[in-house]
């Protein structure tokens, strides 16, 4: 897998840039398989998603996901995050 520019949808339904996923996480992708792995810096897998080249591609798939910056928190306080 490699690091690539693109987008994915997180577990809260937000679109995030793979270059700035936030939460201290890293992204690896297989663009051919349209697969994204979101991991901790230690390599623990925390989320898997679909790779989209652009936010427009997310919208074309019928997904309504607001684009958030990396500073936007993952999860909610009531969920323990």
C-alpha positions as MATLAB code, in Angstrom:
seq = 'XXXXXXXXXXXXXXXXXXXXXXXXXXXXXXXXXXXXXXXXXXXXXXXXXXXXXXXXXXXXXXXXXXXXXXXXXXXXXXXXX';
ca = [
       0.000    0.000    0.000;
       1.015    3.603   -0.443;
       0.102    7.113    0.626;
      -1.964    9.037   -1.921;
      -4.004   12.212   -2.172;
      -7.694   11.529   -1.966;
     -10.590   11.277    0.443;
     -12.496    8.780    2.575;
     -15.535    8.834    4.870;
     -14.876    8.368    8.593;
     -17.066    6.448   11.082;
     -19.065    9.619   11.855;
     -19.975   10.201    8.208;
     -17.471   13.007    7.591;
     -15.317   13.248    4.491;
     -11.625   13.554    5.324;
      -8.508   14.181    3.293;
      -6.080   11.288    3.288;
      -3.210   13.777    3.568;
      -4.650   15.176    6.836;
      -6.925   12.588    8.459;
      -6.553   14.051   11.951;
      -6.529   12.249   15.276;
      -2.834   11.471   14.895;
      -3.797    8.785   12.367;
      -2.067    7.791    9.140;
      -3.648    6.644    5.874;
      -2.473    3.977    3.474;
      -4.299    3.160    0.282;
      -4.627    0.758   -2.576;
      -6.188    3.007   -5.258;
      -6.781    0.078   -7.609;
      -8.892   -1.650   -4.960;
     -10.271    1.727   -3.746;
      -9.254    0.704   -0.221;
      -8.090    2.986    2.601;
      -6.577    1.793    5.888;
      -6.464    4.311    8.722;
      -3.904    3.360   11.362;
      -2.231    4.670   14.465;
       1.430    5.642   14.179;
       2.204    2.254   15.734;
       0.384    0.473   12.905;
      -2.875   -0.516   14.630;
      -5.788   -0.506   12.204;
      -8.588    1.748   13.496;
     -10.786    2.237   10.420;
     -11.196    1.020    6.863;
     -12.830    2.986    4.094;
     -13.342    3.490    0.411;
     -10.843    5.616   -1.518;
     -12.310    8.532   -3.482;
     -10.183   10.741   -5.728;
     -12.291   13.822   -4.957;
     -15.140   15.071   -2.778;
     -17.159   15.204   -5.996;
     -16.700   11.429   -6.355;
     -18.142   10.961   -2.855;
     -21.182   13.022   -3.862;
     -21.554   11.080   -7.127;
     -21.745    7.893   -5.040;
     -24.802    9.365   -3.309;
     -23.021    9.968   -0.016;
     -23.673   13.211    1.842;
     -20.530   13.702    3.903;
     -19.341   17.149    4.952;
     -15.629   17.727    4.409;
     -13.888   18.338    7.726;
     -10.362   19.457    8.518;
      -7.872   17.211   10.271;
      -8.389   19.261   13.450;
     -12.002   18.033   13.598;
     -12.180   15.322   16.285;
     -12.839   11.682   15.495;
     -15.769   10.288   17.434;
     -17.842   11.929   20.113;
     -17.120   12.566   23.766;
     -20.053   10.347   24.794;
     -18.446    7.499   22.824;
     -15.249    7.808   24.838;
     -13.215    9.891   22.378;
];
